[in-house]
């Protein structure tokens, strides 16, 4: 019985050290979040007729008319 418990604890400790060794390392706190300027969306020209789809729909010609309201401040302070 004690041998099985010791074996279990040894496997548990070994798996912990292996998971810590292969885990991704933090790149530091100097990483900047993505902004809307970093994304390249196909957008319509001014005055182009626009279709509005409600729900899921496949279309041949698509563009991004609007996308989200991204916050620049924390929700809770």
The 8 nearest C-alpha neighbors of each residue, nearest first, counted from 0:
[[1, 3, 2, 4, 5, 6, 7, 8],
 [2, 0, 4, 3, 5, 6, 7, 8],
 [1, 3, 5, 0, 4, 6, 7, 8],
 [2, 4, 6, 0, 1, 5, 7, 8],
 [3, 5, 7, 1, 6, 2, 8, 0],
 [4, 6, 2, 8, 7, 3, 1, 9],
 [5, 7, 3, 9, 4, 8, 2, 10],
 [8, 6, 4, 10, 5, 9, 3, 11],
 [7, 9, 11, 5, 10, 6, 12, 4],
 [10, 8, 6, 12, 11, 7, 13, 5],
 [11, 9, 13, 7, 8, 12, 14, 6],
 [10, 12, 8, 14, 9, 13, 7, 15],
 [11, 13, 15, 9, 14, 10, 8, 16],
 [14, 12, 10, 16, 15, 11, 9, 17],
 [13, 15, 17, 11, 12, 16, 10, 18],
 [16, 14, 12, 18, 13, 17, 19, 11],
 [15, 17, 19, 13, 18, 14, 20, 12],
 [16, 18, 20, 14, 19, 15, 13, 21],
 [17, 19, 15, 21, 20, 16, 22, 14],
 [20, 18, 16, 22, 17, 21, 15, 14],
 [19, 21, 17, 18, 22, 16, 23, 15],
 [20, 22, 18, 19, 17, 23, 24, 16],
 [23, 21, 19, 20, 18, 24, 17, 25],
 [24, 22, 21, 25, 20, 19, 26, 18],
 [23, 25, 26, 22, 27, 21, 20, 19],
 [24, 26, 27, 23, 28, 22, 30, 29],
 [27, 25, 24, 28, 30, 29, 23, 31],
 [28, 26, 25, 29, 30, 24, 31, 23],
 [27, 29, 30, 26, 25, 31, 32, 24],
 [28, 30, 27, 31, 26, 32, 25, 33],
 [31, 29, 28, 27, 32, 26, 33, 25],
 [30, 32, 29, 33, 28, 34, 27, 26],
 [33, 31, 34, 30, 29, 37, 35, 71],
 [32, 34, 37, 31, 35, 36, 38, 30],
 [35, 33, 36, 37, 32, 38, 69, 31],
 [34, 36, 37, 38, 33, 39, 69, 66],
 [37, 35, 34, 38, 39, 33, 40, 32],
 [36, 38, 35, 34, 33, 39, 40, 32],
 [39, 37, 36, 35, 40, 34, 33, 41],
 [38, 40, 37, 41, 36, 35, 42, 63],
 [39, 41, 42, 63, 38, 62, 64, 35],
 [42, 40, 62, 63, 39, 43, 61, 64],
 [41, 43, 62, 63, 40, 64, 44, 61],
 [44, 42, 62, 45, 47, 64, 41, 63],
 [43, 45, 47, 46, 42, 48, 41, 62],
 [44, 46, 47, 43, 48, 42, 49, 64],
 [45, 47, 44, 48, 43, 49, 42, 64],
 [48, 46, 45, 44, 49, 43, 50, 42],
 [49, 47, 46, 50, 43, 45, 44, 51],
 [48, 50, 47, 51, 64, 43, 46, 62],
 [51, 49, 52, 48, 61, 64, 47, 53],
 [50, 52, 49, 53, 64, 54, 48, 56],
 [53, 51, 54, 50, 56, 55, 57, 58],
 [52, 54, 51, 55, 56, 50, 57, 58],
 [53, 55, 52, 56, 51, 57, 58, 50],
 [56, 54, 53, 57, 52, 58, 51, 61],
 [55, 57, 54, 58, 52, 53, 51, 59],
 [58, 56, 59, 55, 61, 60, 52, 54],
 [57, 59, 60, 61, 56, 52, 55, 62],
 [60, 58, 61, 57, 62, 56, 50, 52],
 [61, 59, 58, 62, 57, 50, 41, 63],
 [60, 62, 59, 58, 63, 41, 42, 43],
 [61, 63, 41, 42, 64, 43, 60, 40],
 [62, 64, 42, 65, 41, 40, 61, 66],
 [63, 65, 62, 42, 43, 66, 49, 41],
 [66, 64, 63, 67, 42, 68, 62, 40],
 [65, 67, 68, 63, 64, 69, 35, 40],
 [68, 66, 69, 65, 70, 35, 64, 63],
 [67, 69, 70, 66, 65, 71, 35, 34],
 [70, 68, 67, 71, 35, 34, 66, 72],
 [71, 69, 72, 68, 73, 74, 67, 34],
 [70, 72, 69, 73, 74, 34, 68, 32],
 [73, 71, 70, 74, 75, 76, 69, 68],
 [72, 74, 75, 76, 71, 70, 69, 32],
 [73, 75, 72, 76, 70, 71, 69, 68],
 [76, 74, 73, 72, 70, 71, 69, 68],
 [75, 73, 74, 72, 71, 70, 69, 32]]
